[in-house]
Amino acid sequence: MNGQYDVSVNDVSAVYAGPGGKLWELLMGEEIHVGGAEQTDYLAKKAGIDEKGKDLILLDICSALGGPARHLVEKYGIRVIGVDITPEMIEEAQKRTIGKPFKDKIEYRHGSALDLPAHAKSFDVVWGQDSWCYVRDKKRLINETARVLKSGGTLAFTDWIWGSVQAPPNEADFLMAFMVFPDMQTLDGYANLIRAAGLKLKEQEDLSVDFAQNMDQYLVTLKKNKGNIIAGFGNDLYNEAEKGIIAWNKAAHEKKVGRGLWIATKT
Ligand SMILES: C[S@@+](CC[C@H](N)C(=O)[O-])C[C@H]1O[C@@H](n2cnc3c(N)ncnc32)[C@H](O)[C@@H]1O
């Protein structure tokens, strides 16, 4: 596994407060993760959200624009609290939730994944989609999820990971700098952190083949929108994005990077 990278949380927030966040929305949609709403339903099924009933309260860590929060509340009738470190993301999520018939079942809180603005044992489900790669201290993050889960509660998340083939240091440096990731886990690395936090790992799934296919699609979408992106954000941002996505696409097909899913419970 590769090491830690010199990225601060302010660097990450600057991406999501600026054109970078808009570019990711353009490529992925307002649910800023691989697979959009379909993947949210996939994770919801794995987490047993349907069976747990409408009284369920879910914490979405790194909730961004609130796309998954609105989807989960609208479709499953549950309550969701989203936490994000970037004030602009919280404001935008709130704006997009105003006037929705289910708005009273959603709350967005400004805060850090490493010191969650939530009491112990207060959530039935703790949730994350493709964003914990932005958080440096994964051990502390997983310990925080265990703290705020109720007994019998479920941890359900997906994330970008290092793959089975080791990327050489210069390639790893470029991939991490482009995405502004301070640290990435492996499939088994997350499993170990989950167990070390006292949670019971129920399932882990390697979604890396699907990840590589989605990377193909992002490249197509990026190139199709070249004119709009250059008009809105300039040549430099377009060129940087194309270079970065080509590199991630190649690394994904070479199994150097991928994506995983984990389900665990608190006894
Ligand atoms: C890829 S987006 C999240 C996408 C979201 N999960 C979804 O599926 O729509 C990453 C988000 O993580 C947030 N973030 C990054 N580091 C964080 C931290 N330490 N604590 C809380 N939020 C953080 C960023 O502000 C950004 O909004």
The ligand as an ORCA input file, in Angstrom:
! r2SCAN-3c Opt
* xyz 0 1
  C     -17.002     13.151     -3.336
  S     -17.762     14.359     -2.328
  C     -18.979     13.400     -1.456
  C     -20.035     12.840     -2.276
  C     -21.218     12.344     -1.534
  N     -20.873     11.284     -0.621
  C     -22.216     11.848     -2.547
  O     -22.295     10.626     -2.719
  O     -22.883     12.684     -3.161
  C     -16.615     14.607     -1.027
  C     -17.133     15.467      0.109
  O     -16.380     15.156      1.272
  C     -16.283     16.344      2.048
  N     -15.189     16.152      3.018
  C     -13.879     15.977      2.746
  N     -13.172     15.810      3.870
  C     -14.054     15.852      4.893
  C     -13.930     15.721      6.300
  N     -12.739     15.519      6.889
  N     -15.047     15.788      7.042
  C     -16.256     16.009      6.463
  N     -16.430     16.159      5.126
  C     -15.351     16.073      4.347
  C     -16.032     17.408      1.010
  O     -16.320     18.689      1.506
  C     -16.973     16.966     -0.129
  O     -18.219     17.606     -0.039
*
